[in-house]
Amino acid sequence: MAVCEEKKQDTRIQRIASSIRVVPDFPKKGIMFQDITTLLLEPKAFKDTVDLFVEQYTGRGISVVAGVEARGFIFGPPIALAIGAKFVPLRKPRKLPGEVISENYILEYGSDCLEMHVGAVQPGERALVVDDLIATGGTLCAAISLLERAGAEVLECACVIELPELKGRGRLNGKPLYVLVESH
């Protein structure tokens, strides 16, 4: 795990980076899976992760934190609570009861779909999208699209890990991306 240059002095970033396990050939051959479950086993690293995001987003007027299933559900709710925003889950198909809007997207190893409840986000609300990792950017693009279709203004995306060689940041149509660590 590499640490973003401006964050090298923060020992919290080092703790987070060292707590992430890399699993080769998961979920299929050739993928180097970045496993944050080991980070969750380290209470100090987990707290550091949430604290860094809260520091980044406090006072920014964010009213919606949208978490991408499933690992965005781990980081999104504590961030939302700490900054006084609501949490909106963005889920896989047929997981949300009631009326939903959907967005299909391409992953580095297949395709998928995200859904959000109709009415969960109101026009003009300021949103943050949270996930554990950005690779090709497909998932975050789908999340941004869902929120913008509902009338929200997506201010930024936040991920624990970035895989810069897959150039997902460049697919976000200029939306800012805040990342704690880079994996190479």
N, C-alpha and C positions, 0 to 999 in steps of 0.2 A: 504494500500500500504506500502510495506517495502522498505527501501532504502538500496542499496548495501553499505556494511560496509565502504569502503574507500571513499565514497561520502557523508557520513553523515554530514560533516562539511560545505558542499556547500548548502547555502540557496536556490539556484536555484533548486536543486534536491527536496528539501522539497516542494517548490512551485509547481513543476510539479506533484509530487505524490499526493498532496492534491487537485489538479484540475481535477483528473481523476475520473469519476463516474463509479460505478459498478452497472450493471443492471442484477438482477437475472432472470433466466429462459429465456434468449434471446441468440440466436435465437430459442432455444428449451429448454424444461425443463431440469434442472440440470446444465446448462451452466451459469457461472457468467461472463457476458460480460463486458470487460474492455472498456469503452466508452471514447475515446479521444476527442469527439466533445466538451465536456465541457472544456478541455484544450485549444481548439482553441478559445473559448469564452473569454479567459483570455490572452490578448496580451502579458503581461509580461511572463507568463508561456510558451506560444507558442514560444516567442523569446528566452527564456532560453533554451528550447529544441533544437532549431536549433543551437544556439550558442555553446552548449555543444558538439554537433556532429561536428560542424565546427572546434572547438578546437582540437577534437580528430583526425581529418583527414587532417588538413592543413599540407602541406609539406610531405605527404606520397606517392606522385607520383601517385595518383589515377587519371585515365583519364575517367572513366565511373562510374556514380552513377546510379544503376538500382533500380527503385522503383516498389514495388509490388502493384498491383491494390487492393484497391483504396487508402488506407490510406498511402501507401508508396509514392503516388503521392503528398501528402501534405508536407512531410518532405524532400523528395529527391531533388526536383528542387532547393530550396534555398541552400541546402548543396552543390549541384553541382555548382551552380553559385559562391558561396563563395570560393570554392577550385579550381575553374577553370577547371571543368570537364564537360563532356556532360551528359545529363540525358537520360536514356533509360527506357521507360515504359514497364513493364511486365504485360500483360493484360489477361483478361478472354477470352475464345474462341470467335472468330468472331467479335472482336472489332477493330482489326488492319487491314487496307487495305493492299493489296499486299501480297507478299510471307512471310510466317512465319514458325518458328519451334515451336513445342509444347512439353510440358512435363506434364503428368498426375501425380497427387499426392493425398494422403489421408489426410484429416483433422480430428480433434477430433470429428467432427459431420457429416462426409460425405466424398465426394471426389470432386476434381475439376481439372482444367487444367490451365496452364499459357502458353502464347504465346509471342514471341518476333520477331520483324522484322529480316529477313535475311539481313545481312550486317550492322545492327545497331552497332555491336561490331566487332572489328577486332582482328585477332590473336595477342597475346602478350599484349593486353591492360590490364591495372590493374584496377580491378573493386571492388566496394563496393555495397553490397545489403542492401537496406533500407526498413523496414516495421515498422508498429506501434507496433507489438506484436509477440513474439514467444511462441507457446504453445507446440504442439507435434513436431514441426520442419518441417513438411511436405512441407509447402509453401516455406520456405527458401531453403530446399533441392532441390525443383523443380527449383527455381531461380538459384541456384548455378549450377545445371546441365545444364540449358539453356545457361548460360554464358560460362561455360567450353566447351560445345559442339561447341560454336562459336570460341573457341580458347583463351578466356580471362583467366587471372589469377585472381581468386577471392581472395582478400586479407582478407576480413572480412565481417561480417554481423553486422548491427546496428538496434536495436529496442528500442523503448521507454520503453516497458514493457516486462517482462519475467514471465511466469507461471512456476516456477522451478519444481513443483510437477509433471508436465507432461513430464519432461526430454527431451525436444526438443533440448537443447544444445548438448546432447550426440549423436544426430543423424546427426550432421553437419560434420561428417568425419574429425574432427580435425580443422575445420575452426574456427578462433577466432570469438567471439560474444561480442559486446559491448552493454550493457544494462544500462538504466538510473535507472529504478525502478523495483522491484520484487513485484508481487501480490501473496498473499497466501490465 
